Amino acid sequence: MIKIKLIRSRIGSKPKQRAVLDGLGLRKINAVREFQDGPALRGAIEKVKHMVEVVQ
């Protein structure tokens, strides 16, 4: 399992990045979600790596 936290605002981000955040369920700053780790999740994190952090 891996936890992802939104650390930067979605305002000013590109529409595709917002779509990735919507898919992850991260809508508010400091929101944390827990996911099963896998290659698709790692790809989504890579798209928005400047806006999220992985929390252990």
N, C-alpha and C positions, 0 to 999 in steps of 0.2 A: 504494500500500500504506500501511496505517496500523497503528501498534502501540498496543495498549491495555494498561495496567498496573493491577492491583488494588492500591489504596493503603489501603483501610479494610476492616475485618473484616466478614464477612457476618453475624456474630452480631447479632441484634436487628433485622435488616432484614426487610422484608415478604416474604411468599412470592412475590409476582410479581417482586420485585427479585431474589430468589434464583434464580428461573427464568431471568431474563435473564442473570444471571452464569453459570448452568449452560450456557445456550445459547452463550455466548461462550467457554466453557471456562476460566473464571477461578475456581479453587477455593481457591487459597492466596494470602496476601498477598505482594506483589511478583512475582506471576506475570505474565508478559508474553506476549501472543499477537499475531500479525500477521494482518491481514485485508485483503481487497480493499475499498476504500472504496466506499460506496454509500448510498442513502437509507435502506435498512432497517437498516444498521449504525449510521448516524447517529441513528436513532430509538432503537435499543437503548442507545446511549451516553447519550442524553438521559434515559432512564429511571433510570439509575444514575450520573449525572454526579458526585454527591457521593462516590462510592466508587471511581471510576476516574480515571485521567489518560491523556491521549493523549501518547505518547512519540514524538519524531521521531528 
